[in-house]
Amino acid sequence: MNERLEAKIENARKLQDELKSTGITAELDEKTGELKINGAEFTKGDDMYG
């Protein structure tokens, strides 16, 4: 694994932990370093979106 990808994954893990502390779940793809965030979680309790 190259250094750039390793750094991306490390940063994604940090962001994942920060999001988790606010109640937002994110799935980390260890191969690409991408986070998949559930967009529905951003509208919880918001009457505008029902």
N, CA, C, O and CB atoms as a CASP TS submission, in Angstrom:
PFRMAT TS
TARGET T0000
AUTHOR 0000-0000-0000
METHOD Language model
MODEL 1
PARENT N/A
ATOM      1  N   MET     1       0.863  -1.181   0.000  1.00  0.00           N
ATOM      2  CA  MET     1       0.000   0.000   0.000  1.00  0.00           C
ATOM      3  C   MET     1       0.904   1.238   0.000  1.00  0.00           C
ATOM      4  O   MET     1       1.892   1.295   0.733  1.00  0.00           O
ATOM      5  CB  MET     1      -0.979   0.002   1.245  1.00  0.00           C
ATOM      6  N   ASN     2       0.559   2.215  -0.820  1.00  0.00           N
ATOM      7  CA  ASN     2       1.407   3.393  -0.881  1.00  0.00           C
ATOM      8  C   ASN     2       1.102   4.371   0.252  1.00  0.00           C
ATOM      9  O   ASN     2       0.047   4.307   0.884  1.00  0.00           O
ATOM     10  CB  ASN     2       1.241   4.081  -2.220  1.00  0.00           C
ATOM     11  N   GLU     3       2.043   5.270   0.491  1.00  0.00           N
ATOM     12  CA  GLU     3       1.930   6.204   1.618  1.00  0.00           C
ATOM     13  C   GLU     3       0.713   7.113   1.505  1.00  0.00           C
ATOM     14  O   GLU     3       0.068   7.424   2.506  1.00  0.00           O
ATOM     15  CB  GLU     3       3.182   7.049   1.717  1.00  0.00           C
ATOM     16  N   ARG     4       0.406   7.531   0.297  1.00  0.00           N
ATOM     17  CA  ARG     4      -0.735   8.432   0.111  1.00  0.00           C
ATOM     18  C   ARG     4      -2.048   7.752   0.510  1.00  0.00           C
ATOM     19  O   ARG     4      -2.889   8.355   1.176  1.00  0.00           O
ATOM     20  CB  ARG     4      -0.809   8.904  -1.351  1.00  0.00           C
ATOM     21  N   LEU     5      -2.213   6.508   0.102  1.00  0.00           N
ATOM     22  CA  LEU     5      -3.423   5.764   0.451  1.00  0.00           C
ATOM     23  C   LEU     5      -3.472   5.502   1.955  1.00  0.00           C
ATOM     24  O   LEU     5      -4.534   5.598   2.568  1.00  0.00           O
ATOM     25  CB  LEU     5      -3.486   4.433  -0.327  1.00  0.00           C
ATOM     26  N   GLU     6      -2.333   5.172   2.544  1.00  0.00           N
ATOM     27  CA  GLU     6      -2.288   4.944   3.990  1.00  0.00           C
ATOM     28  C   GLU     6      -2.702   6.200   4.748  1.00  0.00           C
ATOM     29  O   GLU     6      -3.435   6.114   5.733  1.00  0.00           O
ATOM     30  CB  GLU     6      -0.880   4.503   4.423  1.00  0.00           C
ATOM     31  N   ALA     7      -2.241   7.357   4.301  1.00  0.00           N
ATOM     32  CA  ALA     7      -2.599   8.626   4.941  1.00  0.00           C
ATOM     33  C   ALA     7      -4.086   8.909   4.767  1.00  0.00           C
ATOM     34  O   ALA     7      -4.745   9.389   5.690  1.00  0.00           O
ATOM     35  CB  ALA     7      -1.764   9.785   4.358  1.00  0.00           C
ATOM     36  N   LYS     8      -4.611   8.610   3.582  1.00  0.00           N
ATOM     37  CA  LYS     8      -6.038   8.824   3.319  1.00  0.00           C
ATOM     38  C   LYS     8      -6.885   7.961   4.244  1.00  0.00           C
ATOM     39  O   LYS     8      -7.885   8.425   4.792  1.00  0.00           O
ATOM     40  CB  LYS     8      -6.374   8.515   1.846  1.00  0.00           C
ATOM     41  N   ILE     9      -6.485   6.710   4.417  1.00  0.00           N
ATOM     42  CA  ILE     9      -7.224   5.792   5.282  1.00  0.00           C
ATOM     43  C   ILE     9      -7.138   6.251   6.735  1.00  0.00           C
ATOM     44  O   ILE     9      -8.130   6.197   7.462  1.00  0.00           O
ATOM     45  CB  ILE     9      -6.683   4.354   5.139  1.00  0.00           C
ATOM     46  N   GLU    10      -5.969   6.698   7.159  1.00  0.00           N
ATOM     47  CA  GLU    10      -5.811   7.184   8.535  1.00  0.00           C
ATOM     48  C   GLU    10      -6.701   8.400   8.785  1.00  0.00           C
ATOM     49  O   GLU    10      -7.351   8.491   9.826  1.00  0.00           O
ATOM     50  CB  GLU    10      -4.334   7.539   8.818  1.00  0.00           C
ATOM     51  N   ASN    11      -6.731   9.326   7.842  1.00  0.00           N
ATOM     52  CA  ASN    11      -7.588  10.507   7.976  1.00  0.00           C
ATOM     53  C   ASN    11      -9.066  10.122   7.973  1.00  0.00           C
ATOM     54  O   ASN    11      -9.864  10.696   8.713  1.00  0.00           O
ATOM     55  CB  ASN    11      -7.304  11.504   6.844  1.00  0.00           C
ATOM     56  N   ALA    12      -9.421   9.158   7.145  1.00  0.00           N
ATOM     57  CA  ALA    12     -10.812   8.700   7.089  1.00  0.00           C
ATOM     58  C   ALA    12     -11.220   8.060   8.413  1.00  0.00           C
ATOM     59  O   ALA    12     -12.352   8.232   8.863  1.00  0.00           O
ATOM     60  CB  ALA    12     -11.007   7.699   5.932  1.00  0.00           C
ATOM     61  N   ARG    13     -10.305   7.326   9.035  1.00  0.00           N
ATOM     62  CA  ARG    13     -10.606   6.717  10.343  1.00  0.00           C
ATOM     63  C   ARG    13     -10.859   7.792  11.392  1.00  0.00           C
ATOM     64  O   ARG    13     -11.770   7.668  12.210  1.00  0.00           O
ATOM     65  CB  ARG    13      -9.450   5.798  10.796  1.00  0.00           C
ATOM     66  N   LYS    14     -10.046   8.846  11.365  1.00  0.00           N
ATOM     67  CA  LYS    14     -10.230   9.947  12.317  1.00  0.00           C
ATOM     68  C   LYS    14     -11.587  10.614  12.109  1.00  0.00           C
ATOM     69  O   LYS    14     -12.302  10.890  13.072  1.00  0.00           O
ATOM     70  CB  LYS    14      -9.097  10.988  12.171  1.00  0.00           C
ATOM     71  N   LEU    15     -11.935  10.869  10.855  1.00  0.00           N
ATOM     72  CA  LEU    15     -13.228  11.479  10.551  1.00  0.00           C
ATOM     73  C   LEU    15     -14.366  10.551  10.955  1.00  0.00           C
ATOM     74  O   LEU    15     -15.381  11.003  11.484  1.00  0.00           O
ATOM     75  CB  LEU    15     -13.327  11.822   9.056  1.00  0.00           C
ATOM     76  N   GLN    16     -14.200   9.264  10.710  1.00  0.00           N
ATOM     77  CA  GLN    16     -15.211   8.281  11.088  1.00  0.00           C
ATOM     78  C   GLN    16     -15.451   8.329  12.599  1.00  0.00           C
ATOM     79  O   GLN    16     -16.596   8.271  13.046  1.00  0.00           O
ATOM     80  CB  GLN    16     -14.779   6.859  10.652  1.00  0.00           C
ATOM     81  N   ASP    17     -14.386   8.434  13.380  1.00  0.00           N
ATOM     82  CA  ASP    17     -14.520   8.517  14.839  1.00  0.00           C
ATOM     83  C   ASP    17     -15.224   9.798  15.260  1.00  0.00           C
ATOM     84  O   ASP    17     -16.064   9.781  16.159  1.00  0.00           O
ATOM     85  CB  ASP    17     -13.146   8.437  15.507  1.00  0.00           C
ATOM     86  N   GLU    18     -14.884  10.914  14.610  1.00  0.00           N
ATOM     87  CA  GLU    18     -15.535  12.188  14.924  1.00  0.00           C
ATOM     88  C   GLU    18     -17.027  12.130  14.608  1.00  0.00           C
ATOM     89  O   GLU    18     -17.852  12.593  15.396  1.00  0.00           O
ATOM     90  CB  GLU    18     -14.874  13.335  14.144  1.00  0.00           C
ATOM     91  N   LEU    19     -17.366  11.564  13.462  1.00  0.00           N
ATOM     92  CA  LEU    19     -18.771  11.436  13.085  1.00  0.00           C
ATOM     93  C   LEU    19     -19.515  10.538  14.065  1.00  0.00           C
ATOM     94  O   LEU    19     -20.646  10.830  14.451  1.00  0.00           O
ATOM     95  CB  LEU    19     -18.896  10.884  11.662  1.00  0.00           C
ATOM     96  N   LYS    20     -18.873   9.447  14.462  1.00  0.00           N
ATOM     97  CA  LYS    20     -19.505   8.515  15.400  1.00  0.00           C
ATOM     98  C   LYS    20     -19.829   9.209  16.718  1.00  0.00           C
ATOM     99  O   LYS    20     -20.856   8.925  17.333  1.00  0.00           O
ATOM    100  CB  LYS    20     -18.593   7.302  15.651  1.00  0.00           C
ATOM    101  N   SER    21     -18.958  10.118  17.154  1.00  0.00           N
ATOM    102  CA  SER    21     -19.192  10.814  18.420  1.00  0.00           C
ATOM    103  C   SER    21     -20.395  11.745  18.339  1.00  0.00           C
ATOM    104  O   SER    21     -20.931  12.152  19.370  1.00  0.00           O
ATOM    105  CB  SER    21     -17.956  11.605  18.821  1.00  0.00           C
ATOM    106  N   THR    22     -20.827  12.088  17.122  1.00  0.00           N
ATOM    107  CA  THR    22     -22.005  12.935  16.948  1.00  0.00           C
ATOM    108  C   THR    22     -23.245  12.121  16.591  1.00  0.00           C
ATOM    109  O   THR    22     -24.316  12.681  16.356  1.00  0.00           O
ATOM    110  CB  THR    22     -21.745  13.976  15.870  1.00  0.00           C
ATOM    111  N   GLY    23     -23.094  10.790  16.550  1.00  0.00           N
ATOM    112  CA  GLY    23     -24.227   9.921  16.270  1.00  0.00           C
ATOM    113  C   GLY    23     -24.411   9.587  14.804  1.00  0.00           C
ATOM    114  O   GLY    23     -25.420   8.991  14.428  1.00  0.00           O
ATOM    115  N   ILE    24     -23.456   9.961  13.970  1.00  0.00           N
ATOM    116  CA  ILE    24     -23.545   9.678  12.536  1.00  0.00           C
ATOM    117  C   ILE    24     -22.643   8.492  12.220  1.00  0.00           C
ATOM    118  O   ILE    24     -21.461   8.492  12.563  1.00  0.00           O
ATOM    119  CB  ILE    24     -23.145  10.928  11.681  1.00  0.00           C
ATOM    120  N   THR    25     -23.208   7.484  11.565  1.00  0.00           N
ATOM    121  CA  THR    25     -22.410   6.318  11.216  1.00  0.00           C
ATOM    122  C   THR    25     -21.857   6.464   9.807  1.00  0.00           C
ATOM    123  O   THR    25     -22.526   6.968   8.905  1.00  0.00           O
ATOM    124  CB  THR    25     -23.242   5.034  11.335  1.00  0.00           C
ATOM    125  N   ALA    26     -20.630   6.014   9.642  1.00  0.00           N
ATOM    126  CA  ALA    26     -19.975   6.047   8.343  1.00  0.00           C
ATOM    127  C   ALA    26     -19.200   4.748   8.171  1.00  0.00           C
ATOM    128  O   ALA    26     -18.543   4.277   9.100  1.00  0.00           O
ATOM    129  CB  ALA    26     -19.035   7.289   8.207  1.00  0.00           C
ATOM    130  N   GLU    27     -19.284   4.181   6.987  1.00  0.00           N
ATOM    131  CA  GLU    27     -18.595   2.927   6.692  1.00  0.00           C
ATOM    132  C   GLU    27     -17.318   3.237   5.919  1.00  0.00           C
ATOM    133  O   GLU    27     -17.356   3.901   4.884  1.00  0.00           O
ATOM    134  CB  GLU    27     -19.513   1.957   5.885  1.00  0.00           C
ATOM    135  N   LEU    28     -16.190   2.753   6.427  1.00  0.00           N
ATOM    136  CA  LEU    28     -14.898   2.988   5.786  1.00  0.00           C
ATOM    137  C   LEU    28     -14.560   1.836   4.858  1.00  0.00           C
ATOM    138  O   LEU    28     -14.587   0.672   5.258  1.00  0.00           O
ATOM    139  CB  LEU    28     -13.790   3.172   6.838  1.00  0.00           C
ATOM    140  N   ASP    29     -14.238   2.171   3.604  1.00  0.00           N
ATOM    141  CA  ASP    29     -13.748   1.184   2.650  1.00  0.00           C
ATOM    142  C   ASP    29     -12.231   1.154   2.797  1.00  0.00           C
ATOM    143  O   ASP    29     -11.547   2.087   2.376  1.00  0.00           O
ATOM    144  CB  ASP    29     -14.188   1.524   1.164  1.00  0.00           C
ATOM    145  N   GLU    30     -11.704   0.089   3.391  1.00  0.00           N
ATOM    146  CA  GLU    30     -10.272  -0.018   3.685  1.00  0.00           C
ATOM    147  C   GLU    30      -9.406  -0.081   2.421  1.00  0.00           C
ATOM    148  O   GLU    30      -8.213   0.216   2.478  1.00  0.00           O
ATOM    149  CB  GLU    30     -10.017  -1.247   4.534  1.00  0.00           C
ATOM    150  N   LYS    31      -9.985  -0.458   1.298  1.00  0.00           N
ATOM    151  CA  LYS    31      -9.210  -0.571   0.062  1.00  0.00           C
ATOM    152  C   LYS    31      -9.015   0.777  -0.616  1.00  0.00           C
ATOM    153  O   LYS    31      -7.985   1.018  -1.246  1.00  0.00           O
ATOM    154  CB  LYS    31      -9.891  -1.530  -0.895  1.00  0.00           C
ATOM    155  N   THR    32     -10.016   1.665  -0.486  1.00  0.00           N
ATOM    156  CA  THR    32      -9.952   2.952  -1.182  1.00  0.00           C
ATOM    157  C   THR    32      -9.779   4.136  -0.241  1.00  0.00           C
ATOM    158  O   THR    32      -9.374   5.217  -0.668  1.00  0.00           O
ATOM    159  CB  THR    32     -11.195   3.149  -2.001  1.00  0.00           C
ATOM    160  N   GLY    33     -10.086   3.934   1.049  1.00  0.00           N
ATOM    161  CA  GLY    33     -10.010   5.031   2.005  1.00  0.00           C
ATOM    162  C   GLY    33     -11.216   5.943   1.966  1.00  0.00           C
ATOM    163  O   GLY    33     -11.190   7.034   2.534  1.00  0.00           O
ATOM    164  N   GLU    34     -12.281   5.506   1.296  1.00  0.00           N
ATOM    165  CA  GLU    34     -13.484   6.330   1.185  1.00  0.00           C
ATOM    166  C   GLU    34     -14.465   6.009   2.304  1.00  0.00           C
ATOM    167  O   GLU    34     -14.605   4.862   2.728  1.00  0.00           O
ATOM    168  CB  GLU    34     -14.155   6.123  -0.179  1.00  0.00           C
ATOM    169  N   LEU    35     -15.142   7.064   2.772  1.00  0.00           N
ATOM    170  CA  LEU    35     -16.181   6.906   3.786  1.00  0.00           C
ATOM    171  C   LEU    35     -17.540   6.975   3.113  1.00  0.00           C
ATOM    172  O   LEU    35     -17.782   7.834   2.265  1.00  0.00           O
ATOM    173  CB  LEU    35     -16.058   7.989   4.893  1.00  0.00           C
ATOM    174  N   LYS    36     -18.413   6.079   3.491  1.00  0.00           N
ATOM    175  CA  LYS    36     -19.791   6.109   3.004  1.00  0.00           C
ATOM    176  C   LYS    36     -20.657   6.524   4.184  1.00  0.00           C
ATOM    177  O   LYS    36     -20.765   5.801   5.175  1.00  0.00           O
ATOM    178  CB  LYS    36     -20.245   4.709   2.408  1.00  0.00           C
ATOM    179  N   ILE    37     -21.268   7.688   4.066  1.00  0.00           N
ATOM    180  CA  ILE    37     -22.065   8.250   5.144  1.00  0.00           C
ATOM    181  C   ILE    37     -23.537   8.130   4.786  1.00  0.00           C
ATOM    182  O   ILE    37     -23.935   8.420   3.658  1.00  0.00           O
ATOM    183  CB  ILE    37     -21.681   9.726   5.413  1.00  0.00           C
ATOM    184  N   ASN    38     -24.340   7.700   5.750  1.00  0.00           N
ATOM    185  CA  ASN    38     -25.778   7.571   5.548  1.00  0.00           C
ATOM    186  C   ASN    38     -26.393   8.972   5.559  1.00  0.00           C
ATOM    187  O   ASN    38     -26.514   9.582   6.621  1.00  0.00           O
ATOM    188  CB  ASN    38     -26.425   6.659   6.645  1.00  0.00           C
ATOM    189  N   GLY    39     -26.780   9.482   4.400  1.00  0.00           N
ATOM    190  CA  GLY    39     -27.339  10.830   4.282  1.00  0.00           C
ATOM    191  C   GLY    39     -28.630  11.022   5.037  1.00  0.00           C
ATOM    192  O   GLY    39     -28.952  12.143   5.429  1.00  0.00           O
ATOM    193  N   ALA    40     -29.386   9.948   5.254  1.00  0.00           N
ATOM    194  CA  ALA    40     -30.649  10.055   5.981  1.00  0.00           C
ATOM    195  C   ALA    40     -30.419  10.490   7.422  1.00  0.00           C
ATOM    196  O   ALA    40     -31.314  11.055   8.051  1.00  0.00           O
ATOM    197  CB  ALA    40     -31.397   8.723   5.949  1.00  0.00           C
ATOM    198  N   GLU    41     -29.240  10.232   7.943  1.00  0.00           N
ATOM    199  CA  GLU    41     -28.949  10.600   9.329  1.00  0.00           C
ATOM    200  C   GLU    41     -28.861  12.113   9.513  1.00  0.00           C
ATOM    201  O   GLU    41     -29.003  12.606  10.632  1.00  0.00           O
ATOM    202  CB  GLU    41     -27.650   9.952   9.780  1.00  0.00           C
ATOM    203  N   PHE    42     -28.636  12.835   8.456  1.00  0.00           N
ATOM    204  CA  PHE    42     -28.531  14.288   8.560  1.00  0.00           C
ATOM    205  C   PHE    42     -29.895  14.951   8.710  1.00  0.00           C
ATOM    206  O   PHE    42     -29.979  16.114   9.104  1.00  0.00           O
ATOM    207  CB  PHE    42     -27.821  14.847   7.341  1.00  0.00           C
ATOM    208  N   THR    43     -30.961  14.222   8.400  1.00  0.00           N
ATOM    209  CA  THR    43     -32.297  14.817   8.455  1.00  0.00           C
ATOM    210  C   THR    43     -33.118  14.319   9.635  1.00  0.00           C
ATOM    211  O   THR    43     -34.293  14.668   9.751  1.00  0.00           O
ATOM    212  CB  THR    43     -33.036  14.532   7.177  1.00  0.00           C
ATOM    213  N   LYS    44     -32.533  13.517  10.506  1.00  0.00           N
ATOM    214  CA  LYS    44     -33.266  13.004  11.667  1.00  0.00           C
ATOM    215  C   LYS    44     -33.778  14.155  12.514  1.00  0.00           C
ATOM    216  O   LYS    44     -33.027  15.061  12.876  1.00  0.00           O
ATOM    217  CB  LYS    44     -32.374  12.074  12.513  1.00  0.00           C
ATOM    218  N   GLY    45     -35.056  14.108  12.822  1.00  0.00           N
ATOM    219  CA  GLY    45     -35.640  15.120  13.685  1.00  0.00           C
ATOM    220  C   GLY    45     -35.890  16.450  13.010  1.00  0.00           C
ATOM    221  O   GLY    45     -36.278  17.413  13.671  1.00  0.00           O
ATOM    222  N   ASP    46     -35.679  16.523  11.720  1.00  0.00           N
ATOM    223  CA  ASP    46     -35.880  17.768  10.980  1.00  0.00           C
ATOM    224  C   ASP    46     -37.260  17.726  10.327  1.00  0.00           C
ATOM    225  O   ASP    46     -37.485  16.941   9.406  1.00  0.00           O
ATOM    226  CB  ASP    46     -34.756  17.980   9.908  1.00  0.00           C
ATOM    227  N   ASP    47     -38.180  18.563  10.797  1.00  0.00           N
ATOM    228  CA  ASP    47     -39.559  18.552  10.301  1.00  0.00           C
ATOM    229  C   ASP    47     -39.651  18.896   8.823  1.00  0.00           C
ATOM    230  O   ASP    47     -40.614  18.510   8.160  1.00  0.00           O
ATOM    231  CB  ASP    47     -40.401  19.520  11.094  1.00  0.00           C
ATOM    232  N   MET    48     -38.672  19.613   8.297  1.00  0.00           N
ATOM    233  CA  MET    48     -38.698  20.015   6.898  1.00  0.00           C
ATOM    234  C   MET    48     -38.721  18.791   5.975  1.00  0.00           C
ATOM    235  O   MET    48     -39.303  18.836   4.891  1.00  0.00           O
ATOM    236  CB  MET    48     -37.485  20.902   6.578  1.00  0.00           C
ATOM    237  N   TYR    49     -38.091  17.712   6.406  1.00  0.00           N
ATOM    238  CA  TYR    49     -38.000  16.524   5.572  1.00  0.00           C
ATOM    239  C   TYR    49     -38.957  15.419   6.003  1.00  0.00           C
ATOM    240  O   TYR    49     -38.932  14.322   5.446  1.00  0.00           O
ATOM    241  CB  TYR    49     -36.596  16.004   5.586  1.00  0.00           C
ATOM    242  N   GLY    50     -39.784  15.699   6.977  1.00  0.00           N
ATOM    243  CA  GLY    50     -40.775  14.719   7.405  1.00  0.00           C
ATOM    244  C   GLY    50     -40.230  13.766   8.340  1.00  0.00           C
ATOM    245  O   GLY    50     -40.943  12.872   8.797  1.00  0.00           O
TER
END
